[in-house]
Amino acid sequence: MAKRLPGLVPAINMLGEPLEPCSLDPLTGYVRNGCCEAHVGDMGSHTVCAVMTAEFLEFSKSKGNDLSTPRPEFGFEGLKPGDRWCLCASRWREAHDAGKAPRVVLRATHREAGTIIPSTALVAHALDAN
């Protein structure tokens, strides 16, 4: 039996299937393992696998979370349009409410995101709803 990390919620995606990786390049996830897993200690709920757009990156920057500027001191190259990234569910919902939400990958979005974001909104923005 595989060893589970402490505080890890079962890795099930929005389709009720095993969670798929979101991105290995750039390496994303709360614990930087490529997956939008749900962890008890992750207060931001980095559970939404989103495909970055220039519009969303600017929106996030305007809200105080600059994801596009490189931060070499943290090993962060900065995101660009087309990159996949595990977003905080509340930030995605905020962007959705402002009409600036990026597309999502349901197979790589943890089902816990549905406790913060209406599932219908995620499905409406999904690249892989079918």
Helices and strands as residue ranges (DSSP letters): E 46-51, H 54-62, G 72-74, E 84-88, H 89-97, E 103-104, G 106-108, G 111-115, H 119-124
